[in-house]
Amino acid sequence: MSFLSALFGGHRGAAAAAEKPAEPVEYKGFVIRAAPFKNEGQYQTAGTIEREIAGALKEHRFVRADAFATYEDAVTFTLGKARQMIDLQGERMFG
């Protein structure tokens, strides 16, 4: 199974399904939702960045190649990567 199908609705297995969802984090008016998933024994960096623009909720999903042995490490890295994307792209990531 590919990591994209695992992220976007494919069967994830008992270990990944048992993970507690990471708490959303607000950063510069954006909401970051880290969503690492188990892939080949490690946790893949993945998440969403959300922001309300002109009354509509916009969402940017991302998956990166970085993988970590622990869920906590993957969440920490995902949040850092999302902050970097916000700093570099801001609202342009939704366009």
DSSP file (Angstrom, degrees, kcal/mol; ACC not computed):
  #  RESIDUE AA STRUCTURE BP1 BP2  ACC     N-H-->O    O-->H-N    N-H-->O    O-->H-N    TCO  KAPPA ALPHA  PHI   PSI    X-CA   Y-CA   Z-CA
    1    1 A M              0   0    0      0, 0.0     2,-0.1     0, 0.0     0, 0.0   0.000 360.0 360.0 360.0 136.5    0.0    0.0    0.0
    2    2 A S     >  -     0   0    0      1,-0.1     4,-1.6    37,-0.0     5,-0.1  -0.410 360.0-120.2 -78.0 157.3    1.4    3.4   -0.8
    3    3 A F  H  > S+     0   0    0      1,-0.2     4,-1.9     2,-0.2     5,-0.1   0.796 112.0  58.5 -68.6 -26.1    1.8    6.1    1.8
    4    4 A L  H  > S+     0   0    0      2,-0.2     4,-2.5     1,-0.2     6,-0.2   0.908 105.4  48.0 -68.8 -40.6   -0.6    8.4   -0.1
    5    5 A S  H  4>S+     0   0    0      1,-0.2     5,-4.8     2,-0.2    -1,-0.2   0.866 110.7  53.0 -67.4 -32.6   -3.5    5.9    0.1
    6    6 A A  H ><5S+     0   0    0     -4,-1.6     3,-0.7     3,-0.2    -1,-0.2   0.902 113.2  43.5 -65.8 -39.9   -2.7    5.4    3.8
    7    7 A L  H 3<5S+     0   0    0     -4,-1.9    -2,-0.2     1,-0.2    -1,-0.2   0.893 116.8  44.6 -71.7 -40.0   -3.0    9.2    4.4
    8    8 A F  T 3<5S-     0   0    0     -4,-2.5    -1,-0.2    -5,-0.1    -2,-0.2  -0.082 136.0 -58.6-105.9  34.9   -6.0    9.8    2.3
    9    9 A G  T < 5S+     0   0    0     -3,-0.7    -3,-0.2     1,-0.3    -4,-0.1   0.405  87.1 131.6 118.2  -3.2   -8.3    7.0    3.3
   10   10 A G  S   <S-     0   0    0     -5,-4.8    -1,-0.3    -6,-0.2     2,-0.2  -0.234  73.9 -72.5 -72.4 170.8   -6.7    3.6    2.6
   11   11 A H        -     0   0    0      1,-0.1    -1,-0.2     0, 0.0    -6,-0.0  -0.476  48.5-173.3 -64.8 128.8   -6.6    0.9    5.2
   12   12 A R     >  -     0   0    0     -2,-0.2     4,-0.6     1,-0.1    -1,-0.1   0.556  29.7-124.6-106.9 -10.9   -4.1    1.9    7.9
   13   13 A G  H  >  -     0   0    0      1,-0.1     4,-2.0     3,-0.1     5,-0.2   0.036  32.8 -73.9  84.3 162.7   -3.8   -1.1   10.1
   14   14 A A  H  > S+     0   0    0      1,-0.2     4,-1.5     2,-0.2    -1,-0.1   0.857 125.3  54.7 -66.5 -38.3   -4.3   -1.4   13.8
   15   15 A A  H  4 S+     0   0    0      1,-0.2     4,-0.4     2,-0.2    -1,-0.2   0.937 113.2  40.6 -64.9 -46.5   -1.1    0.3   14.9
   16   16 A A  H >< S+     0   0    0     -4,-0.6     3,-1.1     1,-0.2    -1,-0.2   0.886 113.8  53.4 -69.5 -38.0   -1.7    3.5   13.0
   17   17 A A  H 3< S+     0   0    0     -4,-2.0    -1,-0.2     1,-0.2    -2,-0.2   0.777 102.9  59.2 -67.6 -25.3   -5.4    3.6   13.9
   18   18 A A  T 3< S+     0   0    0     -4,-1.5    -1,-0.2    -3,-0.2    -2,-0.2   0.609  80.4 110.9 -80.6 -11.7   -4.6    3.3   17.6
   19   19 A E  S <  S-     0   0    0     -3,-1.1     3,-0.0    -4,-0.4    -3,-0.0  -0.382  74.0-119.8 -66.1 138.0   -2.5    6.5   17.6
   20   20 A K        -     0   0    0     -2,-0.1    -1,-0.1     1,-0.1    -2,-0.1  -0.635  36.1-108.9 -74.2 130.0   -4.0    9.4   19.5
   21   21 A P        -     0   0    0      0, 0.0     2,-0.1     0, 0.0    14,-0.1  -0.319  35.4-109.7 -60.7 142.5   -4.5   12.4   17.1
   22   22 A A        -     0   0    0     12,-0.6     3,-0.1     1,-0.1    50,-0.0  -0.436  36.0-103.5 -70.8 146.7   -2.1   15.3   17.6
   23   23 A E        -     0   0    0     -2,-0.1    11,-0.4     1,-0.1    -1,-0.1  -0.470  39.9-106.6 -68.6 139.4   -3.6   18.4   19.1
   24   24 A P        -     0   0    0      0, 0.0     2,-0.4     0, 0.0     9,-0.2  -0.377  34.0-151.2 -64.4 147.8   -4.1   21.2   16.5
   25   25 A V  E     -A   32   0A   0      7,-2.6     7,-3.6    -3,-0.1     2,-0.4  -0.983   4.0-140.8-125.2 132.0   -1.6   24.1   16.8
   26   26 A E  E     +A   31   0A   0     -2,-0.4     2,-0.3     5,-0.2     5,-0.2  -0.774  24.6 172.4 -93.0 137.1   -2.3   27.7   15.9
   27   27 A Y  E >   -A   30   0A   0      3,-2.7     3,-2.1    -2,-0.4    -2,-0.0  -0.916  67.2 -24.5-147.8 115.5    0.6   29.6   14.2
   28   28 A K  T 3  S-     0   0    0     -2,-0.3     3,-0.1     1,-0.3    -2,-0.0   0.829 127.2 -47.4  52.4  38.7    0.3   33.1   12.6
   29   29 A G  T 3  S+     0   0    0      1,-0.3    23,-0.3    22,-0.0    -1,-0.3   0.435 119.5 107.7  85.3  -0.8   -3.5   32.7   12.1
   30   30 A F  E <   -A   27   0A   0     -3,-2.1    -3,-2.7    21,-0.1     2,-0.5  -0.741  63.7-135.3-103.4 155.3   -3.2   29.2   10.5
   31   31 A V  E     -AB  26  50A   0     19,-2.6    19,-2.7    -2,-0.3     2,-0.5  -0.966  16.8-158.5-112.5 124.4   -4.1   25.9   12.2
   32   32 A I  E     -AB  25  49A   0     -7,-3.6    -7,-2.6    -2,-0.5     2,-0.5  -0.878   6.7-170.7-103.9 130.0   -1.7   23.1   11.8
   33   33 A R  E     - B   0  48A   0     15,-2.7    15,-2.1    -2,-0.5     2,-0.3  -0.919  12.6-151.6-121.3 102.7   -2.9   19.5   12.2
   34   34 A A  E     + B   0  47A   0     -2,-0.5   -12,-0.6   -11,-0.4    13,-0.3  -0.567  19.9 172.8 -72.2 133.5    0.0   17.0   12.4
   35   35 A A        +     0   0    0     11,-3.0    12,-0.1    -2,-0.3    -1,-0.1  -0.357   3.5 175.9-140.8  56.8   -1.1   13.6   11.0
   36   36 A P        -     0   0    0      0, 0.0     2,-0.3     0, 0.0     9,-0.2  -0.310  13.4-160.1 -61.3 148.3    1.9   11.3   10.8
   37   37 A F  E     -C   44   0A   0      7,-1.0     7,-3.3    37,-0.0     2,-0.3  -0.946  23.4 -99.7-132.5 154.6    1.0    7.8    9.7
   38   38 A K  E     +C   43   0A   0     -2,-0.3     2,-0.3     5,-0.2     5,-0.2  -0.553  43.1 170.5 -76.2 130.2    2.8    4.4   10.0
   39   39 A N  E >   -C   42   0A   0      3,-3.7     3,-1.6    -2,-0.3   -36,-0.0  -0.925  68.1 -21.2-145.0 114.0    4.6    3.4    6.8
   40   40 A E  T 3  S-     0   0    0     -2,-0.3     3,-0.1     1,-0.3    -2,-0.0   0.880 128.5 -47.0  53.2  43.3    6.9    0.4    6.6
   41   41 A G  T 3  S+     0   0    0      1,-0.2     2,-0.3    28,-0.0    -1,-0.3   0.396 125.4  81.1  85.7  -3.1    7.6    0.5   10.4
   42   42 A Q  E <  S-C   39   0A   0     -3,-1.6    -3,-3.7    -5,-0.1     2,-0.6  -0.844  82.5-103.6-129.0 168.3    8.2    4.2   10.7
   43   43 A Y  E     -CD  38  68A   0     25,-3.4    25,-2.0    -2,-0.3     2,-0.3  -0.841  32.7-142.0 -98.7 121.5    6.0    7.3   11.0
   44   44 A Q  E     -CD  37  67A   0     -7,-3.3    -7,-1.0    -2,-0.6     2,-0.4  -0.588  22.2-110.8 -82.1 137.6    5.8    9.4    7.8
   45   45 A T  E     +     0   0A   0     21,-2.3    19,-2.5    19,-0.4     2,-0.3  -0.550  59.4 139.3 -68.1 123.1    5.7   13.2    8.0
   46   46 A A  E     + D   0  63A   0     -2,-0.4   -11,-3.0    17,-0.2     2,-0.3  -0.982   9.9 126.4-162.4 155.5    2.2   14.4    7.0
   47   47 A G  E     -BD  34  62A   0     15,-2.2    15,-2.6    -2,-0.3     2,-0.3  -0.987  41.1 -97.5 176.8-171.2   -0.4   16.9    8.0
   48   48 A T  E     -BD  33  61A   0    -15,-2.1   -15,-2.7    -2,-0.3     2,-0.4  -0.964  13.5-152.4-133.7 152.2   -2.7   19.8    7.0
   49   49 A I  E     -BD  32  60A   0     11,-2.2    11,-2.7    -2,-0.3     2,-0.3  -0.996  22.8-173.0-121.8 129.0   -2.5   23.5    7.3
   50   50 A E  E     +BD  31  59A   0    -19,-2.7   -19,-2.6    -2,-0.4     2,-0.3  -0.888  12.6 166.2-124.7 152.0   -5.9   25.4    7.5
   51   51 A R  E     - D   0  58A   0      7,-1.9     7,-2.9    -2,-0.3     2,-0.6  -0.930  34.0-123.2-160.5 141.6   -7.0   29.0    7.4
   52   52 A E  E     - D   0  57A   0    -23,-0.3     2,-0.4    -2,-0.3     5,-0.2  -0.781  32.9-179.4 -87.0 124.5  -10.3   30.8    7.0
   53   53 A I  E >   - D   0  56A   0      3,-3.0     3,-1.9    -2,-0.6    -2,-0.1  -0.988  67.6 -17.0-129.2 120.9  -10.1   33.2    4.1
   54   54 A A  T 3  S-     0   0    0     -2,-0.4    -1,-0.1     1,-0.3     3,-0.1   0.869 129.1 -51.7  52.4  41.7  -13.1   35.3    3.1
   55   55 A G  T 3  S+     0   0    0      1,-0.2     2,-0.4    -3,-0.0    -1,-0.3   0.434 118.6 106.5  80.8  -0.6  -15.4   33.1    5.1
   56   56 A A  E <   -D   53   0A   0     -3,-1.9    -3,-3.0    -5,-0.0     2,-0.6  -0.928  69.9-126.2-115.0 136.7  -14.2   29.9    3.5
   57   57 A L  E     -D   52   0A   0     -2,-0.4     2,-0.3    -5,-0.2    -5,-0.2  -0.696  27.4-162.9 -80.4 120.4  -12.0   27.3    5.2
   58   58 A K  E     -D   51   0A   0     -7,-2.9    -7,-1.9    -2,-0.6     2,-0.4  -0.822   4.5-166.4-103.8 144.4   -9.0   26.5    3.0
   59   59 A E  E     -D   50   0A   0     -2,-0.3     2,-0.5    -9,-0.2    -9,-0.2  -0.997  12.1-167.4-136.6 135.2   -6.9   23.4    3.6
   60   60 A H  E     -D   49   0A   0    -11,-2.7   -11,-2.2    -2,-0.4     2,-0.3  -0.980  13.1-159.5-120.5 117.1   -3.4   22.4    2.3
   61   61 A R  E     -D   48   0A   0     -2,-0.5     2,-0.3   -13,-0.2   -13,-0.2  -0.739  12.9-176.7 -94.9 143.9   -2.4   18.8    2.8
   62   62 A F  E     -D   47   0A   0    -15,-2.6   -15,-2.2    -2,-0.3     2,-0.4  -0.996  17.3-173.5-143.1 149.9    1.2   17.7    2.7
   63   63 A V  E     -D   46   0A   0     -2,-0.3     2,-0.3   -17,-0.2   -17,-0.2  -0.995  13.0-167.3-136.2 134.4    3.3   14.6    2.9
   64   64 A R  E     -     0   0A   0    -19,-2.5   -19,-0.4    -2,-0.4    -2,-0.0  -0.835  31.1-119.6-121.4 161.2    7.1   14.6    3.1
   65   65 A A  E    S+     0   0A   0     -2,-0.3    -1,-0.1   -21,-0.1   -19,-0.0   0.677  77.7 111.9 -73.6 -18.0    9.6   11.8    2.7
   66   66 A D  E     -     0   0A   0    -22,-0.1   -21,-2.3   -21,-0.1     2,-0.3  -0.332  47.6-173.3 -62.4 135.2   11.0   12.3    6.2
   67   67 A A  E     -D   44   0A   0    -23,-0.2     2,-0.3   -31,-0.0   -23,-0.2  -0.961   6.2-162.8-133.6 150.4   10.2    9.3    8.5
   68   68 A F  E     -D   43   0A   0    -25,-2.0   -25,-3.4    -2,-0.3     6,-0.1  -0.926  27.2-129.1-135.2 154.0   10.7    8.8   12.2
   69   69 A A  S    S+     0   0    0     -2,-0.3     2,-0.3   -27,-0.2    -1,-0.1   0.810  93.6  47.8 -72.2 -30.9   10.8    5.9   14.7
   70   70 A T  S  > S-     0   0    0      1,-0.1     4,-1.8   -27,-0.1     5,-0.1  -0.855  74.3-134.0-117.1 150.7    8.4    7.5   17.1
   71   71 A Y  H  > S+     0   0    0     -2,-0.3     4,-2.4     1,-0.2     5,-0.2   0.894 108.0  55.2 -61.6 -42.2    5.1    9.2   16.6
   72   72 A E  H  > S+     0   0    0      1,-0.2     4,-2.4     2,-0.2    -1,-0.2   0.900 107.3  48.9 -61.9 -42.8    6.1   12.0   18.9
   73   73 A D  H  > S+     0   0    0      1,-0.2     4,-2.3     2,-0.2    -1,-0.2   0.898 111.2  50.7 -63.5 -39.9    9.2   12.8   16.8
   74   74 A A  H  X S+     0   0    0     -4,-1.8     4,-2.6     2,-0.2    -2,-0.2   0.895 110.3  49.3 -65.5 -39.9    7.1   12.7   13.6
   75   75 A V  H  X S+     0   0    0     -4,-2.4     4,-2.5     2,-0.2     5,-0.2   0.939 111.0  49.9 -63.4 -46.9    4.6   15.2   15.1
   76   76 A T  H  X S+     0   0    0     -4,-2.4     4,-1.8     1,-0.2    -2,-0.2   0.918 114.3  44.0 -58.1 -45.9    7.4   17.5   16.3
   77   77 A F  H  X S+     0   0    0     -4,-2.3     4,-2.7     2,-0.2    -1,-0.2   0.904 111.5  54.1 -67.4 -41.0    9.0   17.5   12.8
   78   78 A T  H  X S+     0   0    0     -4,-2.6     4,-2.5     1,-0.2    -2,-0.2   0.910 108.4  49.3 -59.7 -43.8    5.6   17.9   11.1
   79   79 A L  H  X S+     0   0    0     -4,-2.5     4,-2.2     1,-0.2    -1,-0.2   0.907 112.1  48.4 -63.1 -41.7    4.8   21.0   13.1
   80   80 A G  H  X S+     0   0    0     -4,-1.8     4,-2.0    -5,-0.2    -2,-0.2   0.907 111.7  49.2 -63.8 -42.3    8.2   22.5   12.3
   81   81 A K  H  X S+     0   0    0     -4,-2.7     4,-2.2     2,-0.2    -2,-0.2   0.899 110.7  50.6 -64.4 -41.1    7.8   21.8    8.6
   82   82 A A  H  X S+     0   0    0     -4,-2.5     4,-2.4     2,-0.2    -2,-0.2   0.907 108.9  51.0 -64.6 -41.8    4.4   23.3    8.6
   83   83 A R  H  X S+     0   0    0     -4,-2.2     4,-2.6     1,-0.2    -1,-0.2   0.906 109.7  51.0 -60.9 -40.9    5.6   26.5   10.3
   84   84 A Q  H  X S+     0   0    0     -4,-2.0     4,-2.2     2,-0.2    -2,-0.2   0.915 109.5  49.8 -62.2 -43.7    8.4   26.7    7.7
   85   85 A M  H  X>S+     0   0    0     -4,-2.2     4,-3.0     2,-0.2     5,-0.7   0.904 111.2  49.4 -62.7 -41.2    5.8   26.4    4.9
   86   86 A I  H  X5S+     0   0    0     -4,-2.4     4,-1.4     3,-0.2    -2,-0.2   0.924 111.2  49.3 -63.5 -44.8    3.7   29.1    6.4
   87   87 A D  H  <5S+     0   0    0     -4,-2.6    -2,-0.2     1,-0.2    -1,-0.2   0.877 119.5  37.9 -61.9 -38.1    6.7   31.4    6.8
   88   88 A L  H  <5S+     0   0    0     -4,-2.2    -2,-0.2    -5,-0.2    -1,-0.2   0.861 134.5  16.1 -83.1 -37.3    7.7   30.9    3.2
   89   89 A Q  H ><5S+     0   0    0     -4,-3.0     3,-1.8    -5,-0.2    -3,-0.2   0.723  74.9 177.7-113.1 -28.4    4.4   30.7    1.4
   90   90 A G  G ><<S-     0   0    0     -4,-1.4     3,-1.5    -5,-0.7     4,-0.1  -0.269  75.9 -13.5  54.3-140.6    1.7   32.1    3.7
   91   91 A E  G >  S+     0   0    0      1,-0.3     3,-1.9     2,-0.1     4,-0.3   0.644 122.0  83.0 -68.1 -14.7   -1.8   32.2    2.0
   92   92 A R  G X  S+     0   0    0     -3,-1.8     3,-1.5     1,-0.3    -1,-0.3   0.763  74.9  73.4 -61.3 -23.1   -0.2   31.6   -1.4
   93   93 A M  G <  S+     0   0    0     -3,-1.5    -1,-0.3     1,-0.3    -2,-0.1   0.719  95.1  52.5 -65.3 -16.9   -0.2   27.8   -0.6
   94   94 A F  G <         0   0    0     -3,-1.9    -1,-0.3     1,-0.2    -2,-0.2   0.540 360.0 360.0 -92.6  -7.7   -4.0   27.8   -1.1
   95   95 A G    <         0   0    0     -3,-1.5    -1,-0.2    -4,-0.3    -2,-0.2   0.446 360.0 360.0 -94.1 360.0   -3.9   29.4   -4.5
